Amino acid sequence: MKKPILFETGCNHCNVRMHSVFNVLEGDHLSEMSMHKACNIYKKGQYVFSENGIPNGLYCINSGKIKISTTGYDGKEQILRLAKSGDIVGYRALLSNERYASSAITLEDASICLIEKDFFFKSMESTPKLMFEVVRKMSRDLKEAEDHIVSLSQKNVRERMAEALLFLKATYGLEEDQQTIMVNLSREEIADYVGTSTESCIRLLSEFNHDKIIELQGKKIKILNLPQLIQTANIED
């Protein structure tokens, strides 16, 4: 039987705070933030927020993995970004006072806190260091989005597949064997990130497996030849 997710809801004792934009806060400010947030458990596949929804706070991921995606005119999902524990999501719409342009969906069971909108804004006004951390986060996410757009427009699908596997490794890390990527994505989800069909995704992963660049174990992907994967992605090491 799978154990339920348990997590500390007090910001003073949060085990991922130092890996988030809130690492600059301390003392009374953390205690106050604990009183201005709600923490919930989300099941795998559950929506954290939906496209066109109205933001009423900032989401901070305590544990779990999230995909940020949008639906194209053809109804096909396009994964824009992937998030992990310590990340904040939904901040762009919150700061611009717009509806969500994308949806956030859990890739596994997750614990997520929603910080009240007014308190978050007041915190940024009173703590310039926090505002700076949010700007840094926005800049990193923008750079990641720009790189993804360039990849989609200039690289062939084989290069994009290899690059996507390297991105998953960099984002979520490796398991204890230091080879297996620490995330389980369906073939359809990988295809949605790469920007190709599920059939092409399955074919390319099978080719990588045959060439002993990776090893497939169900949804698990083990990287066997990292230099070859980097070369296939057409990335300078």
Backbone bond lengths (Angstrom), bond angles and torsions (degrees), N, CA, C in turn:
res aa  C-N    CA-C-N  psi(-1)  N-CA   C-N-CA  omega(-1)  CA-C   N-CA-C  phi
1 M - - - 1.461 - - 1.527 109.91 -
2 K 1.343 116.11 131.01 1.454 121.20 -177.70 1.522 110.44 -71.18
3 K 1.345 116.57 132.39 1.455 121.27 -179.67 1.524 110.32 -73.65
4 P 1.334 117.73 141.61 1.466 119.96 178.00 1.520 110.88 -69.69
5 I 1.331 116.08 153.26 1.461 120.75 177.66 1.522 109.21 -74.74
6 L 1.314 115.80 128.09 1.460 121.19 175.35 1.518 107.91 -121.05
7 F 1.340 117.47 136.70 1.450 118.20 178.51 1.519 110.75 -151.55
8 E 1.304 114.12 153.44 1.458 122.24 -179.50 1.524 109.13 -77.62
9 T 1.343 116.82 121.55 1.452 120.15 -176.72 1.523 113.12 -87.81
10 G 1.334 118.12 -12.26 1.457 121.41 178.13 1.517 110.85 -78.95
11 C 1.334 117.07 127.11 1.462 120.84 -176.05 1.531 112.56 -62.97
12 N 1.336 117.06 -29.60 1.466 120.56 179.05 1.526 112.44 -61.27
13 H 1.322 116.00 -29.66 1.466 120.39 -175.39 1.531 112.55 -112.45
14 C 1.335 117.13 12.27 1.469 121.10 -179.61 1.529 109.94 -64.85
15 N 1.324 116.04 128.83 1.464 119.81 -175.70 1.524 113.68 -81.60
16 V 1.332 118.36 -4.11 1.470 119.85 178.86 1.526 112.23 -118.54
17 R 1.332 117.34 0.69 1.465 120.15 -174.95 1.517 112.52 -57.89
18 M 1.336 117.42 -38.57 1.453 120.49 -177.51 1.516 112.73 -69.24
19 H 1.336 116.90 -9.20 1.464 121.19 177.02 1.524 110.65 -106.67
20 S 1.319 116.69 16.27 1.458 121.44 -178.15 1.527 110.22 -123.87
21 V 1.333 115.82 178.23 1.469 119.72 178.51 1.528 111.40 -66.51
22 F 1.334 116.89 -15.71 1.462 120.78 -177.14 1.520 113.06 -87.90
23 N 1.325 117.64 10.97 1.467 120.86 179.82 1.524 111.83 -66.23
24 V 1.347 117.16 -17.42 1.475 120.48 -177.57 1.530 112.16 -87.27
25 L 1.333 116.78 -7.72 1.465 119.71 -179.67 1.520 110.58 -90.88
26 E 1.327 116.01 155.22 1.466 120.01 179.18 1.525 110.63 -156.87
27 G 1.321 114.78 169.08 1.456 122.01 172.63 1.512 116.59 54.65
28 D 1.345 115.24 -127.71 1.463 121.82 -175.23 1.525 112.71 -61.32
29 H 1.337 116.22 -32.10 1.463 119.03 -178.65 1.531 110.62 -65.09
30 L 1.324 116.46 -37.91 1.460 120.61 178.09 1.524 110.78 -68.37
31 S 1.335 115.34 -41.11 1.464 119.28 178.70 1.526 110.99 -63.10
32 E 1.338 115.69 -38.75 1.458 120.23 179.20 1.532 110.73 -68.18
33 M 1.339 116.38 -39.78 1.460 119.34 180.00 1.528 110.65 -63.73
34 S 1.324 116.58 -33.48 1.462 120.41 178.39 1.522 111.70 -61.06
35 M 1.335 116.04 -27.32 1.465 120.44 -179.45 1.527 112.44 -88.00
36 H 1.329 116.42 -6.06 1.467 120.57 -177.55 1.536 111.02 -120.34
37 K 1.293 116.01 38.43 1.458 119.67 178.25 1.517 109.41 -150.04
38 A 1.323 115.01 161.80 1.466 122.45 175.84 1.520 107.68 -128.24
39 C 1.313 117.34 133.64 1.461 121.68 -177.58 1.524 110.31 -114.76
40 N 1.315 116.25 134.92 1.459 121.04 -176.13 1.521 111.78 -138.94
41 I 1.322 114.42 158.22 1.455 122.06 174.23 1.527 108.57 -98.35
42 Y 1.321 116.11 130.97 1.462 121.99 178.12 1.527 109.00 -114.59
43 K 1.317 116.32 134.20 1.455 121.05 178.24 1.530 110.36 -80.04
44 K 1.307 116.17 159.27 1.465 121.42 177.73 1.524 110.30 -55.84
45 G 1.336 116.28 131.43 1.451 121.42 179.22 1.512 114.81 86.62
46 Q 1.338 116.95 0.19 1.468 120.75 -178.22 1.527 110.38 -85.21
47 Y 1.341 115.57 143.80 1.461 121.03 177.60 1.528 109.68 -78.14
48 V 1.329 116.15 129.92 1.457 121.88 172.71 1.528 108.36 -84.10
49 F 1.325 115.81 -45.48 1.463 122.15 168.58 1.522 107.96 -149.07
50 S 1.326 116.38 159.99 1.459 121.26 -173.71 1.518 112.28 -117.89
51 E 1.305 115.44 150.05 1.456 122.79 176.21 1.534 109.94 -53.32
52 N 1.330 115.88 133.91 1.468 124.84 -178.72 1.526 113.28 78.43
53 G 1.330 117.61 0.81 1.450 120.38 175.87 1.522 111.47 -74.48
54 I 1.323 116.66 162.42 1.465 122.11 -179.24 1.533 109.22 -99.53
55 P 1.331 117.92 121.78 1.474 120.33 -179.12 1.516 112.73 -71.47
56 N 1.323 116.31 139.04 1.475 120.03 176.06 1.522 111.86 -128.86
57 G 1.319 115.93 13.08 1.449 120.18 178.52 1.515 110.90 177.90
58 L 1.314 115.55 -179.79 1.462 122.50 -179.48 1.523 109.50 -107.57
59 Y 1.325 117.07 130.31 1.459 121.66 179.57 1.527 110.10 -92.99
60 C 1.322 115.86 130.17 1.459 122.07 176.67 1.525 108.27 -122.61
61 I 1.323 116.36 124.72 1.466 121.48 -175.08 1.527 110.02 -83.54
62 N 1.324 116.49 116.96 1.455 121.35 176.52 1.523 110.49 -81.72
63 S 1.327 116.42 -44.43 1.468 121.05 175.84 1.520 108.71 -152.77
64 G 1.322 115.69 156.07 1.450 120.15 179.29 1.521 112.95 105.60
65 K 1.318 114.93 176.54 1.462 121.79 -177.28 1.530 108.96 -127.05
66 I 1.325 115.96 140.93 1.457 122.84 -173.29 1.528 109.88 -128.99
67 K 1.326 116.32 143.55 1.464 119.76 170.39 1.526 108.55 -111.28
68 I 1.334 115.61 138.11 1.455 122.72 175.47 1.519 106.18 -105.16
69 S 1.316 117.28 118.23 1.460 119.72 -173.52 1.514 111.83 -140.15
70 T 1.333 114.90 162.68 1.456 121.79 176.41 1.519 108.34 -133.89
71 T 1.313 116.02 162.09 1.459 121.42 -179.62 1.520 109.66 -106.24
72 G 1.339 116.94 126.75 1.456 121.95 -179.21 1.518 111.96 -77.70
73 Y 1.325 115.44 176.95 1.465 120.55 -179.81 1.528 111.55 -63.35
74 D 1.339 116.70 -26.94 1.458 120.58 179.55 1.521 112.55 -85.84
75 G 1.344 116.53 2.73 1.456 120.70 179.72 1.515 114.15 85.87
76 K 1.338 117.27 -1.62 1.456 121.27 -178.75 1.525 110.77 -84.20
77 E 1.308 115.57 139.41 1.466 120.79 179.13 1.515 110.45 -76.62
78 Q 1.323 116.31 140.32 1.455 122.85 172.66 1.517 108.14 -123.40
79 I 1.333 116.70 115.86 1.459 120.46 178.26 1.524 108.59 -78.70
80 L 1.324 115.53 121.70 1.455 121.72 -176.89 1.519 112.53 -91.89
81 R 1.322 115.41 -36.37 1.457 119.56 -173.55 1.515 109.72 -157.42
82 L 1.304 115.91 155.45 1.456 121.90 175.88 1.525 108.16 -121.03
83 A 1.325 116.57 141.71 1.462 120.87 -176.94 1.521 110.39 -128.69
84 K 1.336 115.38 158.72 1.461 121.56 -176.73 1.518 109.18 -138.45
85 S 1.328 116.27 -177.75 1.462 120.83 -179.28 1.532 110.37 -58.72
86 G 1.326 115.58 137.48 1.456 121.52 -177.77 1.519 112.82 95.81
87 D 1.327 117.27 -17.63 1.462 120.82 -179.55 1.527 111.03 -80.46
88 I 1.333 115.72 152.55 1.461 121.28 170.01 1.522 106.98 -105.54
89 V 1.333 116.83 144.06 1.457 121.45 179.34 1.527 109.37 -134.49
90 G 1.326 115.17 152.06 1.453 120.69 -179.61 1.510 113.83 83.94
91 Y 1.330 117.48 9.80 1.456 119.69 -173.76 1.531 112.71 -77.18
92 R 1.333 118.38 -29.02 1.462 119.61 -176.57 1.527 111.05 -63.73
93 A 1.336 115.99 -48.30 1.468 119.99 179.03 1.526 111.09 -65.06
94 L 1.335 115.54 -36.32 1.464 120.06 -179.88 1.523 110.72 -63.64
95 L 1.333 117.03 -46.64 1.456 121.51 -176.81 1.527 112.47 -71.85
96 S 1.331 116.61 -31.84 1.466 119.92 -178.54 1.526 112.39 -91.60
97 N 1.335 116.67 -1.85 1.461 122.23 -179.52 1.529 111.08 56.78
98 E 1.327 115.38 47.01 1.456 122.59 179.07 1.525 109.72 -123.69
99 R 1.307 115.71 168.47 1.461 120.31 173.19 1.523 109.12 -72.43
100 Y 1.329 115.81 157.22 1.463 119.71 177.49 1.529 109.94 -62.00
101 A 1.329 116.42 131.96 1.465 121.39 177.16 1.521 111.26 -91.20
102 S 1.322 116.35 -3.16 1.460 121.12 -178.76 1.523 109.36 -150.40
103 S 1.306 115.85 175.49 1.467 121.52 178.25 1.519 109.80 -115.15
104 A 1.324 116.52 151.01 1.459 122.16 174.46 1.521 107.80 -113.92
105 I 1.332 116.10 123.60 1.462 121.80 -174.78 1.522 108.60 -130.40
106 T 1.319 117.26 136.87 1.460 120.92 -178.07 1.524 111.33 -74.64
107 L 1.324 116.04 138.44 1.464 122.32 175.18 1.523 111.31 -92.01
108 E 1.328 115.50 -14.13 1.461 122.76 177.07 1.532 106.51 -158.42
109 D 1.322 116.74 170.91 1.466 118.99 176.62 1.530 108.97 -54.86
110 A 1.325 116.28 137.16 1.464 119.73 -174.17 1.519 111.40 -143.01
111 S 1.320 115.81 153.33 1.459 122.14 172.67 1.522 107.24 -113.38
112 I 1.337 115.89 126.18 1.461 121.29 -172.34 1.522 109.89 -137.60
113 C 1.327 115.91 137.21 1.463 121.38 178.33 1.526 110.05 -105.69
114 L 1.326 116.11 140.88 1.460 122.50 175.81 1.522 108.44 -110.31
115 I 1.323 116.12 113.33 1.458 122.20 -179.06 1.530 108.43 -91.31
116 E 1.323 116.28 131.67 1.458 121.22 -176.57 1.535 111.68 -56.00
117 K 1.306 115.55 137.98 1.461 123.06 -176.86 1.533 112.53 -55.73
118 D 1.329 117.16 -52.42 1.467 120.96 -176.56 1.523 111.57 -62.96
119 F 1.331 115.90 -40.53 1.462 118.76 -179.63 1.529 110.47 -65.95
120 F 1.334 116.94 -40.88 1.459 120.61 179.48 1.526 110.90 -61.61
121 F 1.340 117.15 -43.80 1.456 120.19 179.15 1.533 111.27 -64.32
122 K 1.332 116.29 -42.72 1.470 119.99 178.78 1.531 110.70 -63.58
123 S 1.332 115.81 -36.31 1.470 120.02 179.80 1.521 111.17 -65.21
124 M 1.319 116.72 -39.57 1.465 119.44 178.69 1.526 110.82 -68.52
125 E 1.341 117.24 -36.85 1.464 120.61 179.57 1.527 111.43 -67.04
126 S 1.328 116.01 -38.43 1.468 119.93 -176.21 1.529 113.10 -86.93
127 T 1.349 116.44 -16.32 1.464 119.91 -176.83 1.524 109.75 -129.59
128 P 1.326 118.00 90.10 1.468 121.34 -179.28 1.529 113.38 -54.61
129 K 1.338 116.46 -32.25 1.470 118.96 179.63 1.531 111.01 -62.92
130 L 1.335 116.55 -35.99 1.459 119.96 178.25 1.526 110.14 -67.45
131 M 1.333 116.36 -42.33 1.462 120.15 178.17 1.526 109.97 -60.44
132 F 1.324 116.42 -40.78 1.462 120.76 178.84 1.529 110.89 -63.14
133 E 1.335 117.19 -40.56 1.463 120.62 179.17 1.531 111.22 -65.09
134 V 1.336 116.77 -38.35 1.464 120.62 177.94 1.530 110.17 -65.62
135 V 1.333 117.11 -41.73 1.466 121.00 178.08 1.526 110.14 -63.03
136 R 1.328 116.68 -41.16 1.463 120.27 177.51 1.523 110.79 -61.70
137 K 1.333 116.00 -41.37 1.456 120.69 178.51 1.527 110.12 -62.88
138 M 1.326 117.51 -44.41 1.459 121.66 178.62 1.523 110.73 -60.72
139 S 1.321 116.47 -41.52 1.465 121.03 -179.12 1.522 111.66 -64.46
140 R 1.337 116.21 -42.34 1.467 119.61 178.93 1.523 111.21 -64.93
141 D 1.336 116.18 -42.63 1.464 119.86 179.95 1.524 111.15 -66.76
142 L 1.340 116.83 -36.85 1.460 120.22 177.79 1.526 110.62 -65.21
143 K 1.333 116.51 -42.44 1.469 120.48 177.84 1.520 110.55 -61.51
144 E 1.324 116.47 -42.10 1.462 121.15 178.41 1.525 110.73 -62.33
145 A 1.332 116.60 -42.08 1.465 120.80 179.39 1.525 110.82 -65.64
146 E 1.343 116.92 -41.20 1.466 120.92 178.85 1.520 110.92 -63.08
147 D 1.322 116.68 -42.73 1.467 120.78 178.63 1.520 110.70 -62.09
148 H 1.335 116.11 -39.52 1.467 120.35 -179.26 1.527 110.72 -66.90
149 I 1.325 117.02 -40.04 1.468 121.40 178.45 1.529 110.35 -63.44
150 V 1.331 116.63 -43.94 1.463 120.84 178.82 1.529 110.23 -61.73
151 S 1.333 115.62 -42.19 1.460 120.39 179.01 1.522 111.27 -61.42
152 L 1.337 116.88 -45.54 1.460 121.24 -179.04 1.523 111.91 -62.95
153 S 1.338 116.06 -33.98 1.464 119.51 -174.16 1.525 113.87 -90.40
154 Q 1.336 117.76 -24.75 1.461 119.83 -171.71 1.524 114.97 -116.53
155 K 1.326 117.84 -16.15 1.464 119.22 -177.36 1.519 110.97 -106.47
156 N 1.331 115.29 150.33 1.462 118.52 175.71 1.524 109.39 -77.10
157 V 1.311 116.57 169.36 1.463 120.49 -170.80 1.528 111.97 -66.01
158 R 1.328 117.49 -31.80 1.474 120.05 178.18 1.532 110.35 -65.95
159 E 1.326 116.71 -42.66 1.460 121.00 178.05 1.528 110.28 -65.17
160 R 1.332 116.35 -40.47 1.464 120.06 -179.57 1.525 111.75 -65.92
161 M 1.331 116.70 -36.44 1.464 120.18 178.36 1.526 110.55 -64.19
162 A 1.331 116.00 -46.06 1.467 120.00 178.92 1.523 110.50 -62.76
163 E 1.336 117.01 -41.39 1.462 121.72 179.12 1.528 111.07 -64.40
164 A 1.338 116.40 -38.38 1.467 120.34 179.19 1.530 110.72 -63.47
165 L 1.319 118.09 -40.83 1.465 121.09 179.22 1.530 110.52 -65.29
166 L 1.319 116.70 -38.08 1.464 120.07 177.01 1.529 110.81 -67.08
167 F 1.344 115.66 -36.48 1.462 120.16 178.06 1.527 110.65 -66.04
168 L 1.328 117.42 -42.05 1.466 120.95 178.11 1.521 110.41 -62.37
169 K 1.315 116.86 -39.65 1.465 121.58 177.22 1.526 110.67 -62.68
170 A 1.345 116.39 -45.00 1.465 120.29 -178.51 1.528 111.47 -68.31
171 T 1.332 117.34 -34.29 1.467 121.62 -176.31 1.522 112.28 -77.78
172 Y 1.329 116.68 -47.87 1.463 120.49 -171.72 1.524 114.45 -108.46
173 G 1.325 117.19 -8.51 1.455 119.43 177.11 1.522 113.22 78.35
174 L 1.322 114.80 -172.83 1.456 121.72 -177.23 1.519 110.86 -117.67
175 E 1.327 115.70 155.38 1.456 121.03 176.63 1.528 109.75 -73.77
176 E 1.315 117.60 -176.62 1.465 122.15 -173.53 1.525 113.18 -58.89
177 D 1.341 116.68 -26.61 1.465 118.87 179.78 1.525 112.50 -75.46
178 Q 1.352 116.62 -4.90 1.465 123.05 179.47 1.531 113.23 59.92
179 Q 1.329 114.93 26.82 1.462 120.51 177.49 1.528 112.43 -135.81
180 T 1.339 116.85 -35.98 1.464 121.41 -175.15 1.519 111.22 -85.18
181 I 1.336 116.03 124.87 1.463 121.60 179.53 1.528 109.23 -65.01
182 M 1.333 116.38 133.59 1.456 121.34 -171.97 1.534 112.48 -87.93
183 V 1.327 116.16 55.83 1.463 121.32 174.29 1.526 107.81 -159.34
184 N 1.328 116.16 143.48 1.455 121.56 177.72 1.528 109.28 -110.54
185 L 1.315 116.53 106.76 1.451 121.94 177.08 1.523 109.34 -113.86
186 S 1.325 116.00 143.48 1.460 119.48 175.18 1.525 108.45 -71.80
187 R 1.310 116.34 162.59 1.460 120.21 177.57 1.536 109.86 -61.44
188 E 1.310 116.71 -35.13 1.458 120.91 179.29 1.525 111.06 -65.90
189 E 1.341 116.61 -39.85 1.464 120.49 179.45 1.525 110.92 -67.46
190 I 1.331 117.20 -40.24 1.464 119.80 176.86 1.526 109.61 -62.89
191 A 1.329 116.43 -42.45 1.463 120.91 178.88 1.520 110.86 -61.71
192 D 1.340 116.75 -39.68 1.464 121.18 -179.61 1.522 111.36 -65.53
193 Y 1.316 117.95 -31.06 1.460 120.35 176.99 1.528 111.12 -77.78
194 V 1.331 115.69 -41.80 1.465 120.62 -178.05 1.526 111.28 -70.68
195 G 1.342 116.66 -28.55 1.454 120.77 -177.30 1.511 111.96 85.32
196 T 1.328 115.89 46.84 1.458 121.24 179.85 1.520 108.90 -143.73
197 S 1.320 117.39 -178.94 1.458 121.42 179.02 1.519 109.99 -82.41
198 T 1.312 116.12 157.85 1.466 120.06 177.78 1.522 110.32 -61.73
199 E 1.332 117.09 -37.24 1.464 121.58 179.55 1.524 110.89 -61.76
200 S 1.329 117.04 -43.78 1.466 120.92 178.51 1.522 111.22 -65.46
201 C 1.341 115.63 -38.95 1.461 120.58 178.19 1.522 110.88 -60.22
202 I 1.322 116.44 -47.61 1.472 121.16 179.90 1.527 110.20 -61.59
203 R 1.335 116.94 -42.98 1.468 121.10 -179.14 1.531 110.93 -63.48
204 L 1.330 117.23 -45.51 1.458 120.52 -177.78 1.521 112.24 -66.71
205 L 1.322 116.87 -42.29 1.467 119.74 177.63 1.519 110.48 -62.68
206 S 1.320 117.25 -37.81 1.470 121.44 177.67 1.527 110.29 -64.97
207 E 1.332 116.16 -39.03 1.468 119.89 177.38 1.522 110.81 -65.19
208 F 1.337 117.29 -44.46 1.463 120.93 177.52 1.526 110.60 -60.77
209 N 1.331 115.32 -39.14 1.462 120.80 178.73 1.526 110.22 -65.27
210 H 1.332 116.36 -44.31 1.472 121.50 179.80 1.520 111.23 -63.12
211 D 1.335 116.46 -37.18 1.470 121.52 -179.43 1.525 112.37 -81.62
212 K 1.340 116.40 2.41 1.467 123.21 178.63 1.532 112.53 61.32
213 I 1.333 116.14 30.61 1.459 120.96 171.89 1.526 108.65 -82.13
214 I 1.326 115.22 -38.17 1.461 122.16 176.09 1.522 108.76 -133.27
215 E 1.323 115.57 171.03 1.465 121.84 172.72 1.527 107.46 -131.54
216 L 1.324 116.12 127.66 1.458 121.47 -178.55 1.517 110.28 -94.67
217 Q 1.334 115.55 130.12 1.466 122.03 177.50 1.527 107.17 -133.15
218 G 1.332 116.55 81.38 1.454 120.69 -172.51 1.516 108.44 66.99
219 K 1.352 116.95 -126.40 1.464 120.56 176.22 1.523 112.17 -82.70
220 K 1.313 116.88 -11.28 1.459 121.05 179.78 1.527 110.02 -75.56
221 I 1.330 115.77 140.79 1.463 121.27 177.87 1.520 108.58 -125.93
222 K 1.329 115.66 120.16 1.458 121.66 179.63 1.525 108.79 -105.03
223 I 1.319 116.27 128.88 1.463 120.97 178.26 1.526 108.87 -87.21
224 L 1.328 116.17 116.07 1.457 121.72 -178.27 1.521 112.42 -95.18
225 N 1.330 116.57 -33.36 1.469 120.99 -175.76 1.530 108.96 -134.22
226 L 1.331 115.32 86.04 1.462 120.60 -176.69 1.528 112.44 -62.73
227 P 1.335 120.18 -45.32 1.469 119.68 178.98 1.529 112.33 -58.18
228 Q 1.332 117.14 -39.26 1.458 120.59 179.51 1.530 110.65 -68.24
229 L 1.330 116.61 -36.28 1.467 120.48 178.71 1.529 110.12 -66.28
230 I 1.331 116.54 -41.58 1.467 121.27 177.33 1.523 110.47 -63.04
231 Q 1.326 116.49 -42.16 1.467 120.81 179.03 1.530 110.76 -64.67
232 T 1.324 116.50 -40.70 1.464 121.04 179.23 1.524 110.73 -64.32
233 A 1.322 116.97 -35.27 1.460 121.51 179.90 1.516 112.10 -75.38
234 N 1.341 115.82 -8.74 1.469 121.05 -179.56 1.528 110.33 61.12
235 I 1.327 114.40 46.80 1.458 121.61 179.34 1.512 108.20 -117.82
236 E 1.334 116.94 136.58 1.448 120.39 175.43 1.516 109.19 -73.85
237 D 1.305 117.26 126.30 1.469 121.02 -179.50 1.521 110.36 -73.24
